[in-house]
Every structure is written in C-alpha cells, then in structure tokens.
Amino acid sequence: MNHDDLYDVTIIGAGPVGLFTTFYSGMRDLKTKLIDNNTELGGKITMFYPEKTIRDIGGIPGITGANLVKQLIQQAMTFQPTVVTGQLITGLQRLEDGTFLLTSATGETHHTKTIILTVGSGIFKPIKLDLDGADMYEKTNLHYSVDELARFAGKRVVISGGGNSAVDWANELLPIAKSVTVVHRRDDFAGHERHVAEMREKAQLFTPYSMVELHGDGKRISRISIQHLETKECHSLEADEVVVNHGIRGDFGGINGWGLEIEDERFVVNGAMETNIPGIFAAGDATTHPNKLKLIAGGFTEGPIALNSAKRYLDPDAQPMAMYSTHHEKLVETGK
Ligand SMILES: Cc1cc2nc3c(=O)[nH]c(=O)nc-3n(C[C@H](O)[C@H](O)[C@H](O)COP(=O)(O)OP(=O)(O)OC[C@H]3O[C@@H](n4cnc5c(N)ncnc54)[C@H](O)[C@@H]3O)c2cc1C
C-alpha cells in the first residue's frame, strides 16, 4: 500500500465507534482509511470483554462482544475501506494545502484531508511500580504481565495486586512455580469467587500490604520489603520473579500534543463533533461534551455526526446527512 495516497477521511481507532463510522463514511462516498494500533479490531470490546453479553444497543436484546465486533467489521467493510492495523498514530503535520500528514510511531505516514479521532481512552499501558530501581529491573525479573509461563517454573514468584489478572496469574503459576506470594493493599480481591478461593487456599497472601522497597544487585531483584498499611509492620520476601498488576492507564501518546483542546482526558467537541482544529473531528469514548452518553450506542450517533461534519468540511454544499440506508443506491443495487 502506498501510504502517501491522499484519503478524504482517516479514522484513527477501530473500536466499535471507529468501525461504524467507517461504514457510514462509505455511505457518504468518501475515500476512507481506518487505522488502529492493535492487530485485532474492536477496541475495548475485543481487549476486555469479548465473551460478555452487551444488552444496551437498540434492537439487539443481547449479543456477545465478539459477535458484535464480527458484525461491525462485516458492516465496516461494505464499501471496501483501507484498513491498517498495528500502527500507533503519534504525529501530525498540517501541509501548506491544508491536508494532514499523520505519522506512526514506527515512521509510516498517512496523507489525509480530514481526520476523525475514535481513539477511545488511548492505548492501554500498565501502571508502573513507583519504587527506586523498578525501571532497571524491568529488563530482567520485574514483569507487568505473565506472557511466558515457562520462565516462572520452579521459581519463588511474588505478585503485587488484587485485580482479576493478579488472581488469574497466581492460579496459573501455582502448579509450576516453587511458591506464589500475593501482596495486595486491600483484603478483598477482584475476580470470580471460585478463582479467588483457589488462590486463597494455595498461595501465601499478605493483605493489606504494599511493596515498599526492591533489593537486588542492580541486575535482578532478590528480595522485596513489604509493609502493613495500618500497623506499618515490615516483612522481607525472597523473590526470583516479581509480577506487578496495579491496573492500566489510557495514554493518547502523541495525539494530546497536537494542540487539541482536552478536558478530563477527553477531546472537547461541539455538537457537530468538531474539535478546535478545523478538519479534525472526534467521536466515541475519546470525546467530552455536554450530555455525553458514554455508551456504544452514544458513539454510534457521534460517529456519523462527525463524519457528516467532515463531509461538509470537504464539500460545504453536501447534504447534511447520508441517504437512508433503506434507499442508499449502492446498497440497494448490490443487495447488501
Ligand atoms: C468491561 C467493559 C464492559 C463494557 N460494557 C458495555 C456495555 O455493556 N454497553 C456499552 O454501551 N458500553 C460498554 N462498555 C463501554 C464500551 O466498551 C466503550 O464505550 C466503547 O468501546 C467505546 O468505543 P470507542 O470506539 O469510542 O473506543 P475504544 O473501544 O476504546 O477503541 C479505541 C481504539 O483506538 C485505538 N487507538 C487509540 N489510540 C490510537 C492511536 N494513537 N493510534 C492508533 N490507534 C489508536 C485503540 O487501540 C482502540 O482499538 C464497556 C466497557 C468495559 C471496559
């Protein structure tokens, strides 16, 4: 693909809102590109709850996340948009002719007349351990996820955190590790009762405790100091591998440096889904405006509004909205 081809619209973020907006862009006959950092489409639904049932979309009494994404992808592909995955968009340049050049973290460029940001909460990154030396040990035995089980075989593993993932990782590691110790700031753990009970039975737990110091030779952590949150009593735990699950945080990466107005970590838009930069529109979880409805159904309205605004930005004489889909010539002709 020639990344320098000029597109009418580039939609950044292929969550549910970006996918539906891509379909609607085809309805308006615009040359459309959809880009996502992830290799799989579907945004938060694919990342967090593909197997859960979504029940608050009009006309759909219940559908699993995975099936909704499958149908959204099928619908988004109706007008054969260009889809780019695995690219994090970070840079923006406005060219002399008013078009935009987008840059990805890996150096690819995308040339476009308008942009619609459907970037949700950005890219999710783990919340890092805020202790001296933590960044240094990330290269060796401090982990923010459990990707390779074999690495933990026969080891003394200490897990910090009490979320679903911490519980799941503890249970996955218990059969193969020499020992699993879980340190958590609260007495309660998130996750299925059965999984929590299994972990409580087999792992060594320290609650309410937090890690206060990492000890090692500068290359690997060998020991951790933990402290009781109320009594301030300290313990020392021997550790071969340390796993931290303190949650995740959304990060817009470079986009929040583009000069867009931001409030409460969302892009401010008006009723036409226009941002403060002409030619850049936004929809879905990424936006804030009065009466915001932070639901997939809300994003399904914001996306087409943003797209109609982009269409009228490109052609001020264009109709305010697309033809009804029941009467859309291309859809009716092809029987889609
Ligand atoms: C557990 C859970 C359950 C939920 N249940 C419901 C429910 O029942 N009903 C409901 O209506 N809502 C529900 N929601 C909320 C719903 O998932 C969101 O409102 C919806 O996903 C927002 O869609 P979006 O397309 O705006 O953003 P997202 O789904 O967040 O997608 C944004 C996409 O943008 C991409 N991206 C971000 N930055 C960049 C960049 N710089 N370059 C390239 N790509 C980028 C991301 O990779 C991501 O794929 C739930 C959310 C969670 C977490």
Ligand as a Chemical Component Dictionary entry (heavy atoms), coordinates in Angstrom:
data_LIG
# 
_chem_comp.id                   LIG 
_chem_comp.type                 NON-POLYMER 
_chem_comp.pdbx_formal_charge   0 
_chem_comp.three_letter_code    LIG 
# 
loop_
_chem_comp_atom.comp_id 
_chem_comp_atom.atom_id 
_chem_comp_atom.alt_atom_id 
_chem_comp_atom.type_symbol 
_chem_comp_atom.charge 
_chem_comp_atom.model_Cartn_x 
_chem_comp_atom.model_Cartn_y 
_chem_comp_atom.model_Cartn_z 
_chem_comp_atom.pdbx_ordinal 
LIG C1  C1  C 0 -15.637 -4.294 30.811 1  
LIG C2  C2  C 0 -16.426 -3.309 29.992 2  
LIG C3  C3  C 0 -17.748 -3.548 29.714 3  
LIG C4  C4  C 0 -18.489 -2.643 28.962 4  
LIG N1  N1  N 0 -19.798 -2.902 28.691 5  
LIG C5  C5  C 0 -20.509 -2.035 27.926 6  
LIG C6  C6  C 0 -21.888 -2.282 27.611 7  
LIG O1  O1  O 0 -22.490 -3.268 28.045 8  
LIG N2  N2  N 0 -22.545 -1.366 26.836 9  
LIG C7  C7  C 0 -21.939 -0.233 26.355 10 
LIG O2  O2  O 0 -22.572 0.544  25.634 11 
LIG N3  N3  N 0 -20.620 0.022  26.646 12 
LIG C8  C8  C 0 -19.912 -0.846 27.414 13 
LIG N4  N4  N 0 -18.606 -0.569 27.712 14 
LIG C9  C9  C 0 -18.002 0.669  27.174 15 
LIG C10 C10 C 0 -17.646 0.486  25.683 16 
LIG O3  O3  O 0 -16.784 -0.628 25.523 17 
LIG C11 C11 C 0 -16.989 1.760  25.151 18 
LIG O4  O4  O 0 -17.891 2.834  25.327 19 
LIG C12 C12 C 0 -16.629 1.580  23.683 20 
LIG O5  O5  O 0 -15.684 0.563  23.493 21 
LIG C13 C13 C 0 -16.069 2.894  23.127 22 
LIG O6  O6  O 0 -15.762 2.672  21.790 23 
LIG P1  P1  P 0 -14.705 3.584  21.013 24 
LIG O7  O7  O 0 -14.688 3.021  19.620 25 
LIG O8  O8  O 0 -15.027 5.007  21.227 26 
LIG O9  O9  O 0 -13.302 3.333  21.747 27 
LIG P2  P2  P 0 -12.491 2.023  22.077 28 
LIG O10 O10 O 0 -13.334 0.828  22.110 29 
LIG O11 O11 O 0 -11.705 2.370  23.286 30 
LIG O12 O12 O 0 -11.494 1.872  20.830 31 
LIG C14 C14 C 0 -10.454 2.799  20.616 32 
LIG C15 C15 C 0 -9.437  2.196  19.662 33 
LIG O13 O13 O 0 -8.498  3.220  19.308 34 
LIG C16 C16 C 0 -7.223  2.648  19.208 35 
LIG N5  N5  N 0 -6.233  3.724  19.378 36 
LIG C17 C17 C 0 -6.130  4.559  20.437 37 
LIG N6  N6  N 0 -5.140  5.446  20.218 38 
LIG C18 C18 C 0 -4.621  5.149  18.997 39 
LIG C19 C19 C 0 -3.576  5.724  18.222 40 
LIG N7  N7  N 0 -2.906  6.782  18.653 41 
LIG N8  N8  N 0 -3.273  5.142  17.026 42 
LIG C20 C20 C 0 -3.966  4.068  16.572 43 
LIG N9  N9  N 0 -4.976  3.505  17.264 44 
LIG C21 C21 C 0 -5.299  4.047  18.461 45 
LIG C22 C22 C 0 -7.188  1.614  20.312 46 
LIG O14 O14 O 0 -6.223  0.614  20.024 47 
LIG C23 C23 C 0 -8.625  1.058  20.255 48 
LIG O15 O15 O 0 -8.709  -0.078 19.423 49 
LIG C24 C24 C 0 -17.860 -1.456 28.472 50 
LIG C25 C25 C 0 -16.513 -1.229 28.737 51 
LIG C26 C26 C 0 -15.797 -2.134 29.502 52 
LIG C27 C27 C 0 -14.339 -1.865 29.776 53 
# 
loop_
_chem_comp_bond.comp_id 
_chem_comp_bond.atom_id_1 
_chem_comp_bond.atom_id_2 
_chem_comp_bond.value_order 
_chem_comp_bond.pdbx_ordinal 
LIG C1  C2  SING 1  
LIG C2  C3  SING 2  
LIG C2  C26 DOUB 3  
LIG C3  C4  DOUB 4  
LIG C4  N1  SING 5  
LIG C4  C24 SING 6  
LIG N1  C5  DOUB 7  
LIG C5  C6  SING 8  
LIG C5  C8  SING 9  
LIG C6  O1  DOUB 10 
LIG C6  N2  SING 11 
LIG N2  C7  SING 12 
LIG C7  O2  DOUB 13 
LIG C7  N3  SING 14 
LIG N3  C8  DOUB 15 
LIG C8  N4  SING 16 
LIG N4  C9  SING 17 
LIG N4  C24 SING 18 
LIG C9  C10 SING 19 
LIG C10 O3  SING 20 
LIG C10 C11 SING 21 
LIG C11 O4  SING 22 
LIG C11 C12 SING 23 
LIG C12 O5  SING 24 
LIG C12 C13 SING 25 
LIG C13 O6  SING 26 
LIG O6  P1  SING 27 
LIG P1  O7  DOUB 28 
LIG P1  O8  SING 29 
LIG P1  O9  SING 30 
LIG O9  P2  SING 31 
LIG P2  O10 DOUB 32 
LIG P2  O11 SING 33 
LIG P2  O12 SING 34 
LIG O12 C14 SING 35 
LIG C14 C15 SING 36 
LIG C15 O13 SING 37 
LIG C15 C23 SING 38 
LIG O13 C16 SING 39 
LIG C16 N5  SING 40 
LIG C16 C22 SING 41 
LIG N5  C17 SING 42 
LIG N5  C21 SING 43 
LIG C17 N6  DOUB 44 
LIG N6  C18 SING 45 
LIG C18 C19 SING 46 
LIG C18 C21 DOUB 47 
LIG C19 N7  SING 48 
LIG C19 N8  DOUB 49 
LIG N8  C20 SING 50 
LIG C20 N9  DOUB 51 
LIG N9  C21 SING 52 
LIG C22 O14 SING 53 
LIG C22 C23 SING 54 
LIG C23 O15 SING 55 
LIG C24 C25 DOUB 56 
LIG C25 C26 SING 57 
LIG C26 C27 SING 58 
# 
